[in-house]
């Protein structure tokens, strides 16, 4: 009987309730919501900044106006001789101005602000 008492007095360890294992979700959800709100706010401010920095285009100049302008380089190319003799070709090459080929690209970059 003494043995029975000893075995009955010894309690088997009972696992504690899972209350300690469950963590509250409130702080995690709150943190995620705050991060989402900050991201949306940042995108809104960035979009507003981009819309104010949009360059304006001068609508007064049309394609027809540009095409109607006289270009000295084109005029010089039209006035070249059609001869295939070496001296005529050399004369045409010497008359052709190749120094400012990229000047128009520089003007376009300046207008676009690049």
Order of alpha helices (4+ residues) and beta strands (2+ residues): alpha-alpha-alpha-alpha-alpha-alpha
